[in-house]
Amino acid sequence: MYTCVRIWSLLLVLHTLAIVVVATRGRVWSTLKRDAANFIPVKTSSHLKLIIWQFCVGRSVCLSRRNILFIMADDLRTSLGCYGDSVAKSPNIDQLASQSQVFLNAYAQQAVCAPSRTSMLTSRRPDTTKLYDFGSYWRVHAGNYTTLPQYLKSQGYFSMSVGKIFHPGIPSNYTDDYPYSWSIPAYHPPSFKFEDAKDGELHANLLCAVNVTEQPGGTLPDLESTDEAVRLLKSRVNTDVPFFLAVGFHKPHIPFRIPEEYLSLYPIEQMTLAPDPDVPKLLPAVAYNPWMDLRKRYDVQQLNISFPYGPIPKDFQLRLRQHYYATVSYVDSQVGRLLAALDELGLAESTIVAFTSDHGWSLGEHGEWAKYSNFDVATRVPLIFYVPGVTTLPQRMGKSTFPFIDALSHQKEIRNVVELVDVFPTVSYLAGLRAPEPCPDISFQELLCTEGDNLAYTFRHIERKEDEEAISFSQYPRPSDTPQENSDRPNLEDIKVMGYSLRSWDYRYTLWLGFNPKTFEVNASDVHAGELYMLADDPGQDQNVYSVSDHNVMMTKMAGLPDVS
């Protein structure tokens, strides 16, 4: 049986050889051997218990379990003020970040909705969930893995889902994994059925800001989700049972159907193109994302753009970027409403708030749009944890923790690399529960374990320097070596190549390897292409130095490796 651990361990060895060849930055071989044997760095439970004990001394907030508000955006890259984006207007998320621990380099395991969400919520990598597309339910297709909300529910939490948390449909058994994960059926905003309705050019467009009062019901999906989430928060005020409320916003996922007034925050004359809008000359064809979901939109079709590399006209690029940023501000306002509700209901001092996204989104970098790649812009996500009494001191009586900020009228940072598979063990531990144990090498029969790391130690740990051992693992499937119409979202049976990507503090290294979708086996000696970006000199990942390196040593080493199966 194929195990993802072995292929990632193999790549850890190979990445070092590439680094030595290109940058003469050899790592200590004893460290490499340890990482290859077990690539998940695990902090000792005794150390973590000591840290949490230090948090709780003299603080009544630690005497009872905290509630959890888990907020997830869809397709949100780190285009936020708290992540250093000078264009973004995100005052409410920035305010949350100012009271929180902010992970500046957090990465998704696959830059597409269903695989990423399933991976995050089970703390298993896509090679373990066996979900690379939208066509299977992990409990049937791979293993009956426990999810984060399911674990909390089993420990006495009342778990609730609003909006898009699991990907709807087949990947969550058409039930959002109810009743496994949720105490009550998941809520979906009724107005979402109009999101892609072909009832006129507007909704078939990519760019489709609207007058909300003219929409069916006078509302939009994320407005409805916020209303429902606030209602559920109110229902939990007078109960001793802790709650886990997951709120999934549908934006900034396309189409950009948002209240039109948010466009005023980003005057078109002030918008700029991506700093690297051209396809890199040495980018392997297999790595390119031809952004088919944008091409299918009516307004994009009218541009008559050549496939696969033909650029979007610059004036439309500016409008596209304007609409994305406006959509971010729209989501920010919904987050502000939730935080304000916590304050008004007296829940801010007893509720952990976690904020993240399922993956990023390209805004013209490398000549690409949307997700569907291994680049940072597609895999990097915001990851923010507010823990009352830990990331901030208790508030004085009557003082608001999260005063609402209207974007229309008006932290502690961790830079080392972390992953979305770290969310499950971290949230459960911060809630006062035992974090899942690390998964064994072969974990398909393990119902509860983690392929991530418990990040609780970072909440009192002073980050003094870069951690060269911290590595994020992402992957993306392709149906062929050259772009075709299903390159972005190939069905499982069409996958021929898997791009395994490692992101460290100072480089991104990707190998595109032969993949058998029937056996889930990777042929480590069948290298279709490679990418290596040295981030000190190339932070935008535009200069692929893989092809200019001497890989004879690496190829010889690969030939002697055992089969990964």
C-alpha positions in Angstrom: 0.0 0.0 0.0 1.3 3.4 -0.9 2.1 5.7 2.0 2.7 9.5 1.6 5.3 9.5 4.3 7.8 7.6 2.1 7.5 9.9 -0.9 7.9 13.0 1.3 10.8 11.5 3.1 12.4 10.6 -0.2 11.9 14.2 -1.4 13.5 15.5 1.7 16.7 13.7 0.7 16.5 14.8 -2.9 15.8 18.5 -2.0 19.1 18.5 0.0 21.0 17.2 -3.0 19.5 20.0 -5.2 20.4 22.7 -2.6 23.9 21.5 -2.4 24.3 21.5 -6.2 22.8 24.9 -6.7 23.5 26.9 -3.6 26.1 24.9 -1.8 24.0 25.1 1.3 24.5 21.5 2.7 22.4 20.6 5.7 23.8 18.4 8.6 23.3 14.8 7.5 22.3 13.7 10.9 19.4 16.1 10.8 18.5 14.8 7.3 18.4 11.2 8.5 16.1 12.1 11.3 13.8 14.1 9.1 13.7 11.3 6.5 12.7 8.8 9.1 10.0 11.0 10.5 9.3 14.3 8.7 6.8 15.5 11.3 8.7 17.5 14.0 6.9 16.6 17.2 7.3 18.6 20.4 7.2 16.6 23.6 3.8 16.5 25.4 5.5 17.4 28.7 6.9 20.5 27.2 3.5 21.6 25.8 1.8 20.8 29.1 4.3 23.0 30.9 3.6 25.9 28.5 -0.1 25.6 28.8 0.3 25.5 32.6 2.3 28.7 32.4 -0.5 30.2 30.4 -3.2 29.3 32.9 -1.5 30.2 36.3 -3.7 32.8 38.0 -6.2 33.0 35.1 -9.7 31.9 35.6 -10.2 31.6 31.8 -8.3 28.3 31.9 -10.5 26.7 34.5 -13.2 25.8 31.9 -13.0 24.8 28.3 -13.0 27.6 25.8 -15.5 28.0 23.0 -14.1 28.0 19.5 -15.1 30.3 16.6 -13.4 28.9 13.4 -13.6 31.2 10.4 -12.6 30.1 7.0 -12.5 32.1 3.8 -12.6 30.6 0.3 -9.6 31.4 -2.1 -8.2 34.0 0.2 -4.5 34.7 -0.3 -2.5 36.8 2.2 -3.8 40.0 0.6 -4.4 41.5 4.0 -3.0 44.6 5.8 -1.7 42.4 8.7 0.3 40.4 6.1 1.9 43.5 4.7 -0.3 44.1 1.7 -0.4 47.9 1.3 -3.4 47.8 -1.1 -5.7 45.7 1.0 -8.3 47.4 3.3 -9.0 44.7 5.9 -9.4 46.6 9.2 -11.3 43.9 11.1 -9.0 41.0 10.3 -6.1 43.3 11.0 -7.6 44.1 14.4 -8.1 40.4 15.1 -4.4 39.9 14.1 -3.3 42.6 16.6 -4.8 40.5 19.4 -3.6 37.2 18.0 -0.7 35.0 17.0 -0.1 35.4 13.3 1.6 32.8 11.2 3.1 34.6 8.2 4.2 31.5 6.3 1.3 29.0 6.4 0.7 26.8 3.4 -2.1 24.6 2.2 -1.5 21.0 1.2 -3.2 21.3 -2.2 -4.4 24.5 -3.9 -8.0 23.5 -4.6 -11.0 23.5 -2.4 -12.1 19.9 -1.6 -8.7 18.3 -1.2 -7.4 21.2 1.0 -10.5 21.3 3.2 -10.6 17.6 3.7 -6.8 17.6 4.5 -7.1 20.4 7.0 -10.1 19.1 8.8 -8.7 15.5 9.1 -5.1 16.6 9.5 -4.1 14.1 6.8 -2.3 14.9 3.6 -4.0 14.4 0.2 -2.0 11.2 -0.3 -3.7 9.8 2.8 -7.2 11.0 2.1 -6.7 10.0 -1.5 -8.6 13.0 -2.6 -7.1 15.1 -5.3 -10.3 16.1 -7.1 -14.0 16.4 -6.2 -15.1 12.8 -6.8 -14.8 10.8 -3.5 -15.7 10.8 0.2 -12.6 10.1 2.3 -14.5 7.8 4.8 -15.4 5.4 1.9 -12.4 6.0 -0.4 -9.5 6.1 2.0 -10.2 5.6 5.7 -12.8 6.6 8.4 -10.6 9.4 9.6 -11.8 11.6 12.5 -12.3 15.3 11.8 -11.6 18.3 14.0 -15.3 19.1 14.7 -16.0 15.3 15.2 -13.2 15.1 17.8 -14.4 18.2 19.6 -18.0 16.9 19.5 -16.8 13.6 21.0 -15.3 15.6 23.9 -18.5 17.4 24.8 -18.5 20.3 22.3 -21.7 21.4 20.5 -20.4 21.6 17.0 -22.1 23.8 14.3 -21.3 24.5 10.6 -22.4 27.6 8.7 -21.6 28.2 5.0 -18.7 26.4 3.3 -16.6 24.4 5.7 -16.4 21.0 4.1 -16.7 21.1 0.3 -20.3 20.3 -0.4 -21.4 17.3 -2.5 -19.5 14.1 -2.9 -16.4 15.1 -0.9 -18.5 15.4 2.3 -21.2 12.8 1.4 -23.8 15.4 0.4 -24.3 16.1 4.2 -21.2 18.2 5.1 -20.2 15.0 7.0 -23.3 15.2 9.3 -23.8 13.6 11.8 -20.2 12.6 12.2 -18.8 16.1 12.5 -21.8 18.3 13.5 -24.3 18.3 16.4 -27.0 19.8 14.0 -27.2 19.8 10.2 -25.0 22.3 8.5 -26.5 25.6 7.4 -26.1 26.8 3.8 -27.3 30.2 2.8 -30.5 29.9 0.6 -29.4 32.7 -1.7 -26.3 30.7 -2.9 -28.5 29.0 -5.5 -28.4 32.4 -7.4 -24.6 32.6 -7.3 -24.0 31.1 -10.7 -27.5 31.2 -12.1 -27.5 31.8 -15.8 -30.4 34.2 -15.6 -28.6 37.0 -17.5 -25.1 38.1 -18.4 -24.4 39.5 -14.9 -24.2 36.2 -13.0 -22.4 34.4 -15.8 -19.7 37.1 -15.6 -16.5 36.9 -13.6 -16.9 40.6 -12.5 -20.4 41.1 -11.3 -20.7 43.5 -8.4 -24.4 44.1 -7.6 -26.9 46.3 -5.8 -27.8 44.0 -3.0 -31.3 45.5 -2.7 -32.1 44.3 -6.2 -30.9 40.7 -5.5 -33.4 37.8 -4.7 -34.3 38.3 -1.1 -32.3 41.5 -0.9 -29.3 39.6 0.3 -26.1 37.6 -0.6 -24.8 34.3 0.6 -22.1 35.6 3.0 -24.5 38.1 4.5 -26.9 35.3 5.2 -24.1 33.2 6.7 -23.1 36.0 9.0 -26.7 36.5 10.1 -27.0 32.8 10.9 -23.7 32.6 12.7 -24.7 35.6 14.9 -28.0 33.9 15.7 -26.2 30.7 16.7 -23.8 32.6 18.9 -26.7 34.2 20.7 -28.2 30.8 21.2 -25.1 29.6 23.1 -24.8 32.4 25.6 -26.8 30.9 28.4 -25.4 27.3 28.3 -22.5 25.7 30.0 -21.7 23.4 27.0 -18.7 24.7 25.1 -19.3 25.3 21.4 -17.4 24.9 18.1 -18.9 27.2 15.5 -17.3 26.9 12.1 -18.2 29.8 9.7 -17.2 29.4 6.1 -17.5 32.4 3.8 -17.9 31.7 0.1 -15.8 34.7 -1.0 -13.4 35.8 -2.4 -14.1 32.8 -4.6 -15.4 33.7 -8.1 -17.7 35.1 -9.3 -17.0 38.4 -7.7 -20.7 38.9 -6.9 -20.5 41.4 -4.0 -22.1 44.6 -2.9 -21.0 47.2 -5.6 -20.0 49.8 -3.0 -16.9 47.9 -2.0 -15.4 48.7 -5.4 -15.2 52.3 -4.3 -12.4 51.3 -1.8 -10.2 50.5 -4.8 -10.3 53.2 -7.5 -9.3 51.6 -10.8 -6.8 54.3 -11.5 -4.9 53.3 -8.3 -4.7 49.6 -9.2 -1.5 48.1 -10.6 -0.6 44.9 -12.4 1.1 42.0 -10.7 4.9 42.7 -10.4 5.6 39.6 -12.5 2.8 39.3 -15.0 4.6 37.2 -17.6 5.0 33.4 -17.7 8.6 32.6 -16.5 10.8 31.4 -19.4 12.0 28.4 -17.5 8.6 27.3 -16.0 8.0 23.7 -17.0 4.8 23.3 -19.1 3.4 20.8 -16.6 3.6 23.4 -13.8 1.4 26.0 -15.6 -2.2 26.6 -14.6 -4.3 27.6 -17.6 -7.1 29.1 -15.4 -10.0 27.4 -17.2 -12.6 28.5 -14.6 -12.0 32.1 -15.5 -12.0 31.4 -19.2 -15.5 29.9 -18.9 -17.0 33.2 -17.7 -19.0 35.2 -20.2 -17.1 38.4 -19.8 -13.7 36.6 -20.1 -14.9 34.7 -23.2 -15.5 38.0 -25.0 -11.8 38.8 -24.7 -11.0 36.0 -27.1 -7.8 35.0 -25.2 -5.6 32.3 -26.8 -5.1 29.0 -24.9 -3.1 28.3 -22.8 -0.7 31.2 -22.3 -2.5 34.1 -24.0 -2.5 37.0 -21.5 -5.6 38.8 -20.3 -5.6 42.4 -21.6 -4.1 44.8 -19.1 -7.2 46.9 -18.5 -9.2 43.8 -17.7 -6.4 42.6 -15.4 -6.7 45.8 -13.4 -10.4 45.4 -13.1 -10.0 41.8 -12.0 -7.5 42.8 -9.3 -9.8 45.6 -8.2 -12.7 43.2 -7.8 -10.6 40.6 -5.9 -9.5 43.2 -3.4 -13.0 44.6 -3.0 -14.2 41.1 -2.3 -11.6 40.7 0.4 -12.9 43.9 2.0 -16.4 42.5 1.8 -15.3 39.3 3.7 -13.5 41.5 6.2 -16.7 43.3 7.1 -18.4 39.9 7.7 -15.5 38.9 10.0 -16.0 42.2 11.8 -19.6 41.5 12.4 -18.8 38.2 14.0 -16.1 39.6 16.2 -18.4 42.5 17.3 -21.1 39.9 18.2 -18.6 38.0 20.4 -18.0 41.3 22.3 -21.7 42.2 22.5 -22.6 38.8 23.8 -19.8 38.7 26.4 -18.1 35.7 24.6 -14.8 37.3 23.6 -13.0 36.4 26.8 -14.0 32.7 26.6 -13.8 32.0 22.9 -10.8 31.0 20.8 -10.9 32.6 17.3 -9.1 30.9 14.4 -9.1 32.5 11.0 -7.7 30.9 7.8 -8.4 30.1 4.2 -8.4 26.8 2.1 -5.7 28.1 -0.2 -4.5 31.2 -2.0 -5.2 32.7 -5.5 -3.0 34.0 -8.2 -3.7 37.6 -9.4 -1.6 37.6 -12.5 1.7 36.5 -11.1 3.6 34.2 -13.5 0.9 34.9 -16.1 -1.5 32.8 -14.0 -4.9 33.4 -12.4 -6.9 31.4 -9.8 -5.4 28.6 -7.7 -4.3 25.2 -9.1 -0.5 25.4 -8.7 2.3 24.9 -6.2 3.5 28.6 -6.2 3.3 30.5 -3.0 0.5 32.8 -4.2 -1.7 29.7 -4.6 -0.6 27.7 -1.5 0.1 30.4 1.1 -2.8 31.3 3.4 -3.5 33.5 6.4 -3.4 31.7 9.7 -4.4 33.6 12.8 -5.2 32.4 16.3 -6.8 34.6 19.0 -6.6 32.8 22.4 -8.0 34.9 25.3 -5.6 35.4 28.1 -2.8 33.9 26.0 -2.3 36.0 22.9 -3.7 39.1 24.7 -4.3 40.1 28.3 -7.9 40.0 29.7 -9.8 43.2 28.9 -10.9 45.7 31.5 -14.5 45.7 32.5 -16.7 47.2 29.8 -13.9 47.6 27.2 -14.6 46.0 23.9 -12.1 43.4 22.5 -13.3 43.6 18.9 -15.0 46.9 18.2 -16.6 46.8 14.7 -14.7 48.7 12.0 -16.6 49.8 8.9 -14.1 49.7 6.0 -16.5 51.8 3.9 -16.3 54.8 6.2 -13.1 54.8 7.2 0.4 40.7 16.8 2.7 38.4 17.5 4.2 37.1 14.3 5.7 33.7 13.5 7.7 33.7 10.2 8.8 30.1 10.1 6.9 27.7 7.9 3.8 25.9 9.1 0.9 24.0 7.4 -2.8 23.7 7.4 -2.5 20.1 8.7 -1.3 21.8 11.9 -4.7 23.3 12.6 -6.4 20.3 14.0 -3.8 19.4 16.7 -3.2 23.1 17.6 -6.9 24.0 18.0 -7.7 20.9 20.0 -4.8 21.5 22.3 -5.6 25.1 22.8 -9.1 24.1 23.7 -7.8 22.1 26.6 -7.9 18.7 25.0 -5.3 16.2 24.2 -3.9 16.8 20.7 -4.0 13.7 18.4 -0.9 11.7 18.4 1.4 11.8 15.3 0.4 9.2 12.6 2.5 6.2 12.1 4.2 5.7 8.7 1.2 3.5 7.6 -1.9 5.2 8.9 -4.8 4.2 6.7 -6.3 2.2 9.5 -5.7 4.9 12.2 -9.0 6.7 12.9 -7.5 9.5 15.0 -3.9 10.9 14.4 -2.2 13.9 12.9 0.2 14.3 10.0 0.7 17.9 11.2 2.4 19.5 14.2 0.9 21.0 17.3 1.9 24.7 17.1 1.0 25.5 20.8 4.6 25.8 21.7 5.0 28.8 19.5 2.6 30.9 21.7 5.3 31.4 24.3 8.3 30.7 22.2 10.3 33.7 21.0 11.2 33.2 17.4 14.8 34.1 17.4 16.0 32.9 14.0 14.9 31.0 10.9 14.2 27.3 11.4 15.9 25.5 8.5 14.1 22.3 9.4 10.6 23.7 9.1 9.2 22.6 5.8 5.7 22.7 4.2 4.5 20.0 1.8 2.1 20.8 -1.0 1.2 18.9 -4.1 -0.8 19.3 -7.3 -1.9 16.7 -9.9 -1.8 17.1 -13.7 -3.2 15.0 -16.5 -0.3 15.6 -18.9 3.0 17.3 -19.4 1.5 20.2 -21.3 -1.5 22.4 -20.4 -4.9 21.1 -21.6 -8.5 22.0 -20.6 -8.5 19.7 -17.6 -5.1 20.6 -16.3 -6.5 22.7 -13.5 -9.0 20.1 -12.1 -8.2 16.6 -13.5 -10.4 13.8 -12.3 -8.6 11.0 -10.4 -8.5 8.6 -13.4 -6.9 11.2 -15.6 -4.0 12.1 -13.3 -0.7 11.1 -14.9 1.8 13.4 -13.0 2.0 14.6 -9.4 3.9 17.7 -8.5 5.3 17.4 -5.0 6.5 20.7 -3.6 8.6 21.5 -0.5 8.7 25.1 0.9 11.3 26.0 3.4 12.4 29.4 4.8 14.7 30.0 1.8 13.6 27.9 -1.2 10.7 26.2 -2.9 11.6 22.8 -4.5 9.2 20.9 -6.7 9.5 17.6 -8.5 6.8 16.5 -11.1 6.7 12.7 -10.9 4.9 9.9 -12.7 1.7 8.9 -10.8 -0.6 5.9 -11.2 -4.2 6.8 -10.2 -5.3 3.2 -10.0 -2.7 2.2 -7.4 -1.9 5.6 -6.0 1.7 4.8 -6.6 4.4 7.4 -7.4 7.4 6.5 -9.6 10.2 8.4 -8.0 12.5 7.7 -10.9 10.1 9.1 -13.5 10.9 12.8 -13.2 8.9 14.8 -15.7 10.2 18.2 -14.6 11.6 20.1 -11.7 11.5 23.6 -10.1 13.9 25.2 -7.7 13.5 28.8 -6.5 16.0 30.4 -4.2 13.9 32.9 -2.3 16.6 35.3 -1.0 17.3 36.4 -4.6 13.9 35.4 -6.1 11.1 36.0 -3.7 8.5 36.0 -6.5 9.6 32.5 -7.7 10.2 33.6 -11.2 13.8 32.3 -11.8 13.7 28.5 -12.0 17.3 27.3 -11.4 16.5 23.6 -11.5 17.4 23.2 -15.1 20.8 24.9 -14.9 22.0 22.6 -12.1 24.0 19.5 -12.5 21.6 16.7 -11.5 23.8 13.7 -12.3 24.5 13.1 -8.6 20.8 13.4 -7.8 19.7 11.1 -10.7 22.3 8.5 -9.6 21.0 8.7 -6.1 17.4 8.3 -7.2 18.2 5.2 -9.3 19.4 3.5 -6.2 16.3 4.2 -4.1 13.6 1.5 -3.5 10.2 1.7 -5.2 7.7 3.9 -3.4 4.7 1.7 -3.3 
